[in-house]
């Protein structure tokens, strides 16, 4: 961070830059308040770097993967009373941006603070995003950086086309490091203790059903 700011801090135009930045931030906050006032439950929208991003409907495979991961994780978390699992329409409110992750998990101590009317959620412990052509740049870009900066301990990027799971873990510098990338075998979640599933359970109906039966 210091290296980025150094030229600005030593510039004679520092105050001018500061005034311009303050004006930009105020304008962005006004847009954000407008976003909160106009969004509805029917829309999938996110507020990213000062802009409202509307997402198109997902393809069937994307929806199936989301549903499989949510169901498996939710069954496991509910049975052990570990917290709360959300999907798709849960709005995560971070310091600058607002995201709707495909699947996310909040540990019990945090989940117990939510009410039935909670609309804005803090950074969760775990997030999974299923890539699509329209969201890939965001999932690997601003979300990748923002989730890490706000302490999301584990981030899965699931590639529906190549049927792979990339498991990223947060390091001490609040940056993600790739722990493993799999298209078969078992993925072991580090944030939700003892939750592990065959990677193929996300892509294969028979393996998914067998995995779910073992959890019930």
C-alpha positions as CSV (number, residue, x, y, z in Angstrom):
1,X,0.0,0.0,0.0
2,X,2.8,2.4,0.9
3,X,4.4,2.0,-2.5
4,X,1.2,2.9,-4.3
5,X,0.6,6.0,-2.2
6,X,4.2,7.2,-2.1
7,X,4.1,9.4,-5.3
8,X,0.8,11.0,-4.2
9,X,2.0,11.7,-0.6
10,X,5.1,13.5,-2.0
11,X,3.2,15.4,-4.6
12,X,2.6,19.2,-4.3
13,X,-0.9,18.4,-5.5
14,X,-1.7,16.2,-2.5
15,X,-4.6,18.4,-1.3
16,X,-6.1,18.6,-4.8
17,X,-5.9,14.8,-5.1
18,X,-7.5,14.5,-1.6
19,X,-10.4,16.8,-2.5
20,X,-11.0,15.0,-5.7
21,X,-11.0,11.6,-4.0
22,X,-13.3,12.9,-1.2
23,X,-15.8,14.1,-3.8
24,X,-15.6,10.8,-5.6
25,X,-16.3,8.8,-2.4
26,X,-19.3,11.0,-1.5
27,X,-20.7,10.5,-5.0
28,X,-20.2,6.8,-4.8
29,X,-21.9,6.6,-1.4
30,X,-24.9,8.5,-2.8
31,X,-25.1,5.9,-5.6
32,X,-24.9,3.1,-3.0
33,X,-27.8,4.5,-1.0
34,X,-29.8,4.7,-4.2
35,X,-28.9,1.1,-4.9
36,X,-30.3,0.1,-1.4
37,X,-33.5,2.1,-2.0
38,X,-34.3,0.6,-5.4
39,X,-33.2,-3.1,-5.4
40,X,-35.9,-5.7,-5.0
41,X,-35.9,-9.4,-4.1
42,X,-36.7,-10.2,-7.7
43,X,-33.4,-8.9,-9.0
44,X,-29.9,-10.3,-8.7
45,X,-27.8,-7.2,-8.5
46,X,-24.5,-6.1,-6.9
47,X,-22.9,-2.8,-6.2
48,X,-19.2,-2.9,-7.3
49,X,-16.8,0.0,-7.4
50,X,-19.6,2.6,-7.7
51,X,-21.7,0.8,-10.2
52,X,-24.8,-1.3,-10.0
53,X,-24.2,-4.6,-11.8
54,X,-27.3,-6.6,-12.9
55,X,-26.8,-10.3,-13.6
56,X,-28.5,-12.2,-16.3
57,X,-30.3,-15.5,-15.5
58,X,-27.9,-18.4,-15.0
59,X,-27.7,-21.5,-17.2
60,X,-29.1,-24.8,-15.9
61,X,-25.7,-26.3,-15.1
62,X,-24.7,-23.3,-13.0
63,X,-28.0,-23.5,-11.1
64,X,-27.6,-27.3,-10.5
65,X,-24.0,-26.9,-9.1
66,X,-25.2,-24.1,-6.8
67,X,-28.1,-26.2,-5.6
68,X,-25.9,-29.3,-5.0
69,X,-23.3,-27.4,-3.0
70,X,-25.8,-25.5,-1.0
71,X,-27.8,-28.6,-0.1
72,X,-24.8,-30.7,0.9
73,X,-23.3,-27.9,3.0
74,X,-26.7,-26.9,4.5
75,X,-27.6,-30.4,5.5
76,X,-24.2,-30.8,7.2
77,X,-24.2,-27.4,9.0
78,X,-27.8,-27.8,10.1
79,X,-27.3,-31.3,11.5
80,X,-24.3,-30.1,13.6
81,X,-25.7,-26.7,14.4
82,X,-22.6,-24.9,13.1
83,X,-24.2,-21.7,11.8
84,X,-26.0,-20.5,8.7
85,X,-25.6,-21.3,5.0
86,X,-26.9,-18.8,2.4
87,X,-27.1,-18.8,-1.4
88,X,-27.6,-16.4,-4.3
89,X,-29.8,-13.7,-2.8
90,X,-27.8,-13.1,0.4
91,X,-26.4,-9.5,0.1
92,X,-22.9,-9.3,1.6
93,X,-22.2,-5.7,2.6
94,X,-18.5,-4.9,2.7
95,X,-16.8,-1.5,3.2
96,X,-17.1,-0.4,-0.4
97,X,-18.9,-3.1,-2.3
98,X,-22.0,-5.3,-2.0
99,X,-22.0,-8.8,-3.3
100,X,-24.4,-11.7,-3.7
101,X,-22.3,-14.9,-3.5
102,X,-23.6,-18.1,-4.9
103,X,-23.0,-20.0,-1.6
104,X,-21.7,-18.7,1.7
105,X,-21.4,-19.9,5.3
106,X,-21.4,-17.9,8.6
107,X,-20.2,-19.6,11.8
108,X,-22.7,-19.9,14.6
109,X,-21.5,-17.0,16.8
110,X,-22.2,-14.6,13.8
111,X,-25.3,-16.4,12.6
112,X,-27.0,-16.1,16.0
113,X,-26.9,-12.3,15.6
114,X,-29.2,-12.5,12.5
115,X,-32.9,-12.0,12.6
116,X,-35.6,-13.1,10.2
117,X,-35.5,-9.6,8.7
118,X,-31.8,-9.3,8.3
119,X,-31.1,-7.9,4.8
120,X,-27.5,-6.8,4.9
121,X,-24.9,-9.5,6.0
122,X,-21.3,-9.1,7.0
123,X,-18.4,-10.9,5.4
124,X,-19.0,-14.7,5.9
125,X,-16.4,-17.3,6.8
126,X,-16.7,-19.2,3.5
127,X,-17.8,-18.3,0.0
128,X,-18.1,-20.3,-3.2
129,X,-18.7,-18.8,-6.6
130,X,-19.6,-20.7,-9.7
131,X,-18.0,-19.2,-12.8
132,X,-20.0,-18.0,-15.8
133,X,-18.9,-16.0,-18.8
134,X,-20.4,-12.8,-17.4
135,X,-19.0,-13.1,-13.9
136,X,-15.6,-14.8,-14.3
137,X,-13.7,-11.5,-14.4
138,X,-15.4,-10.3,-11.3
139,X,-15.1,-13.6,-9.4
140,X,-11.4,-13.8,-10.1
141,X,-10.9,-10.0,-9.8
142,X,-12.5,-7.6,-7.4
143,X,-14.3,-10.3,-5.5
144,X,-11.1,-12.3,-5.1
145,X,-9.4,-9.2,-3.6
146,X,-12.3,-7.9,-1.6
147,X,-13.3,-11.2,0.0
148,X,-9.7,-11.7,1.2
149,X,-9.4,-8.1,2.4
150,X,-12.5,-8.5,4.6
151,X,-11.3,-11.8,6.1
152,X,-13.3,-14.4,4.3
153,X,-11.2,-17.4,5.4
154,X,-11.9,-19.7,2.5
155,X,-13.0,-19.1,-1.1
156,X,-13.9,-21.8,-3.6
157,X,-14.0,-21.0,-7.4
158,X,-16.0,-23.6,-9.2
159,X,-15.5,-23.9,-13.0
160,X,-18.7,-25.5,-14.4
161,X,-17.3,-26.0,-17.9
162,X,-14.1,-27.7,-16.8
163,X,-15.7,-29.3,-13.7
164,X,-13.0,-28.2,-11.3
165,X,-12.9,-26.8,-7.8
166,X,-10.2,-24.3,-6.8
167,X,-9.8,-24.0,-3.0
168,X,-8.2,-20.8,-1.8
169,X,-7.2,-20.2,1.8
170,X,-6.5,-16.8,3.5
171,X,-3.0,-16.2,4.6
172,X,-1.7,-13.8,7.3
173,X,-1.3,-11.0,4.8
174,X,-5.0,-11.1,3.9
175,X,-4.3,-12.7,0.5
176,X,-5.6,-15.9,-1.0
177,X,-3.2,-18.8,-1.7
178,X,-4.3,-21.7,-3.9
179,X,-4.5,-24.7,-1.6
180,X,-5.7,-27.2,-4.2
181,X,-7.3,-27.5,-7.6
182,X,-9.3,-30.7,-8.2
183,X,-11.5,-32.3,-10.8
184,X,-11.8,-35.5,-8.9
185,X,-11.0,-36.9,-5.4
186,X,-12.3,-35.3,-2.2
187,X,-12.2,-31.6,-1.3
188,X,-11.8,-31.0,2.4
189,X,-13.3,-27.7,3.7
190,X,-11.0,-26.0,6.2
191,X,-13.5,-23.5,7.5
192,X,-16.5,-25.8,8.1
193,X,-14.8,-28.5,10.2
194,X,-15.0,-32.1,8.9
195,X,-17.1,-31.1,5.9
196,X,-15.7,-32.9,2.9
197,X,-17.3,-34.0,-0.3
198,X,-16.3,-35.8,-3.5
199,X,-15.6,-33.1,-6.2
200,X,-17.7,-35.2,-8.6
201,X,-20.7,-34.8,-6.3
202,X,-21.1,-31.2,-7.7
203,X,-21.2,-32.4,-11.3
204,X,-22.6,-36.0,-11.2
205,X,-26.2,-36.6,-10.1
206,X,-25.6,-40.2,-9.0
207,X,-22.5,-39.3,-6.9
208,X,-24.4,-36.3,-5.5
209,X,-27.3,-38.4,-4.4
210,X,-25.0,-41.0,-2.8
211,X,-23.2,-38.3,-0.9
212,X,-26.4,-36.7,0.3
213,X,-27.8,-40.0,1.5
214,X,-24.6,-40.5,3.6
215,X,-25.2,-37.2,5.3
216,X,-28.9,-37.7,6.1
